[in-house]
Amino acid sequence: MENRNPLNASLAAIVIAALIVSGIAPFDRATWIMEVAPVLIALPVMVATRTAYPLTTLLTVLIAVHALVLIGGGAYTYARVPLGFWMQDVLGTVRNPYDKIGHFMQGFVPAMVAREILIRGKYVVGRRMTGFLCISIAMAISASYELIEWAAALGMGQGADEFLGTQGDQWDTQSDMFMALVGSSTAIAVLSGWHDRQLEKLSRI
């Protein structure tokens, strides 16, 4: 447990520093608040439960990376993140693809969060069923987020354009959810074995 503390503290410091810097002069304050809201919720919860319910190192790192993706999108708005413009030039896409990174992570990380909770709580039996439920939970989160975007569009009108980040794509909602599906499926397919080994080590603490 002692070996985990420096890493957790370092990750928390990086995320908090990025959050503070991003909030100094974001492109759009309302968009920044909505985009970083998950970080503002998750960070205190993780700090409060770090002793009673410590997470695997793998999941902690993934959550920190996801937080940085959200913070970047909040600071610039997803359609204006510099990394996305660089990717647009390299890949030759017609729009800034940073938004799709965000939705890939929206599937990738929640699927692993769900996997850790389901396995540690012994809520489900069987590797295949666990994987299926993790992907389903990630997709439910993705769909819920799209409903939030829809509600924002109805409530804010054109003021929600920066939050939605559709960039004129009429199929943005569907492609967002597809990226979440790709992300969640990739996480389960690639990281399950590694995650299992870390869960086994955590159980001995």
C-alpha positions in Angstrom: 0.0 0.0 0.0 2.9 2.3 0.8 4.2 2.0 -2.7 0.9 3.1 -4.1 0.7 6.4 -2.1 3.4 8.4 -4.0 1.9 7.5 -7.4 -1.6 8.4 -6.2 -0.4 11.6 -4.7 1.5 12.5 -7.9 -1.5 11.7 -10.1 -3.8 13.8 -7.9 -1.4 16.7 -8.0 -1.2 16.6 -11.8 -4.9 16.5 -12.2 -5.5 19.3 -9.6 -2.9 21.5 -11.2 -4.3 20.9 -14.7 -7.8 21.7 -13.4 -6.7 24.9 -11.8 -4.8 26.1 -14.9 -7.7 25.2 -17.2 -10.0 27.2 -15.0 -8.1 30.4 -15.1 -9.2 31.5 -18.5 -11.2 28.8 -20.4 -12.5 29.6 -23.8 -16.1 29.3 -22.5 -16.7 29.3 -18.7 -20.1 27.5 -18.9 -18.6 24.8 -21.1 -15.6 24.4 -18.8 -17.9 23.8 -15.8 -20.0 21.2 -17.7 -16.9 19.4 -19.1 -14.9 19.2 -15.9 -17.9 18.4 -13.7 -17.1 14.6 -13.7 -13.6 15.4 -12.4 -15.0 17.6 -9.7 -17.2 14.8 -8.6 -14.8 11.8 -9.0 -11.7 13.4 -7.4 -13.3 14.1 -3.9 -14.9 10.6 -3.9 -11.6 8.9 -4.7 -9.8 10.9 -2.0 -12.5 10.1 0.6 -12.5 6.4 -0.2 -8.8 5.9 -0.8 -8.4 3.9 2.5 -11.7 2.1 2.7 -11.9 1.3 -1.0 -8.5 1.7 -2.7 -8.5 1.2 -6.5 -6.0 -0.8 -8.5 -3.1 1.2 -9.8 -4.3 0.5 -13.4 -7.7 2.0 -12.8 -6.3 5.0 -10.9 -4.0 5.8 -13.8 -6.8 5.4 -16.3 -9.1 7.7 -14.3 -6.3 10.3 -14.1 -5.8 10.2 -17.9 -9.5 10.5 -18.5 -9.6 13.4 -16.2 -6.9 15.2 -18.2 -8.8 14.5 -21.4 -11.9 16.1 -19.9 -9.9 19.1 -18.5 -8.3 19.7 -21.9 -11.8 19.7 -23.6 -13.1 22.0 -20.9 -10.3 24.5 -21.3 -10.4 24.9 -25.1 -13.8 23.3 -25.9 -13.5 20.0 -27.8 -13.6 21.6 -31.2 -10.6 23.8 -30.4 -8.1 21.6 -28.5 -4.6 22.1 -30.2 -3.9 18.3 -30.0 -7.0 17.7 -32.1 -5.9 20.2 -34.8 -2.6 18.4 -35.0 -4.4 15.1 -35.3 -6.7 16.6 -38.0 -3.6 17.6 -40.0 -2.0 14.2 -39.6 -5.1 12.1 -40.2 -6.6 14.4 -42.8 -10.0 14.5 -41.1 -12.6 17.2 -41.9 -13.0 18.1 -38.3 -11.1 18.3 -35.0 -11.2 14.7 -33.8 -10.4 15.4 -30.1 -14.1 15.0 -29.3 -13.8 11.4 -30.4 -10.9 10.8 -28.1 -13.1 12.0 -25.3 -15.9 9.6 -26.2 -13.5 6.7 -26.7 -12.3 7.3 -23.1 -15.9 7.7 -22.0 -16.3 4.0 -22.9 -12.8 2.8 -22.1 -12.5 4.0 -18.5 -16.1 3.5 -17.2 -15.9 -0.1 -18.5 -12.9 -0.7 -16.3 -14.5 1.1 -13.4 -17.5 -1.2 -13.8 -15.3 -4.2 -14.0 -13.5 -3.4 -10.8 -16.7 -2.8 -8.9 -18.5 -5.9 -10.3 -15.6 -8.3 -9.6 -14.6 -6.9 -6.2 -18.3 -7.0 -5.1 -18.8 -10.5 -6.6 -21.9 -9.2 -8.3 -21.5 -11.3 -11.4 -20.0 -14.7 -12.2 -18.2 -15.5 -15.4 -15.7 -13.7 -17.5 -17.9 -13.3 -20.6 -20.9 -12.0 -18.6 -18.6 -9.6 -16.7 -17.3 -8.2 -20.0 -20.8 -7.9 -21.5 -22.1 -6.1 -18.4 -19.1 -3.7 -18.3 -19.6 -2.8 -22.0 -23.3 -2.4 -21.4 -22.7 -0.1 -18.4 -20.3 2.0 -20.4 -22.8 2.3 -23.2 -25.5 3.3 -20.7 -23.3 6.1 -19.4 -22.6 7.2 -23.0 -26.3 7.3 -23.8 -27.0 9.2 -20.6 -24.3 11.8 -21.6 -25.9 12.2 -25.0 -29.3 12.9 -23.2 -27.6 15.5 -21.1 -26.2 17.1 -24.3 -29.7 17.0 -25.8 -31.1 18.7 -22.6 -28.4 21.3 -22.8 -29.3 22.0 -26.4 -32.9 22.4 -25.6 -32.3 24.6 -22.5 -29.4 26.7 -23.8 -30.1 26.9 -27.5 -27.1 28.2 -29.4 -25.3 28.7 -26.1 -24.8 24.9 -25.9 -22.9 24.7 -29.2 -19.5 24.7 -27.5 -20.6 22.0 -25.1 -22.1 19.8 -27.8 -19.0 20.1 -30.1 -20.9 18.7 -33.1 -18.9 20.8 -35.6 -21.7 20.5 -38.0 -21.9 16.7 -38.0 -25.5 15.5 -38.1 -24.4 12.1 -37.0 -22.3 13.3 -34.0 -24.5 11.6 -31.4 -24.3 8.2 -33.2 -20.5 8.4 -33.8 -20.0 9.5 -30.2 -21.7 6.4 -28.9 -19.9 4.2 -31.4 -16.5 5.5 -30.1 -17.7 4.7 -26.6 -18.5 1.2 -27.8 -15.1 0.8 -29.4 -13.4 2.2 -26.2 -15.3 -0.1 -23.8 -14.8 -3.2 -26.0 -11.1 -2.4 -26.4 -10.6 -2.0 -22.7 -12.2 -5.3 -21.8 -10.4 -7.2 -24.6 -6.9 -5.7 -23.9 -6.8 -5.0 -20.2 -8.8 -7.7 -18.5 -5.8 -10.0 -17.9 -3.7 -7.2 -16.5 -6.6 -6.0 -14.4 -7.2 -9.5 -12.9 -3.6 -9.6 -11.8 -3.8 -6.3 -10.1 -7.1 -7.2 -8.4 -5.5 -10.3 -7.1 -2.6 -8.3 -5.6 -5.1 -5.8 -4.2 -7.0 -8.5 -2.4 -3.9 -9.4 -0.4 -3.5 -5.9 1.0 
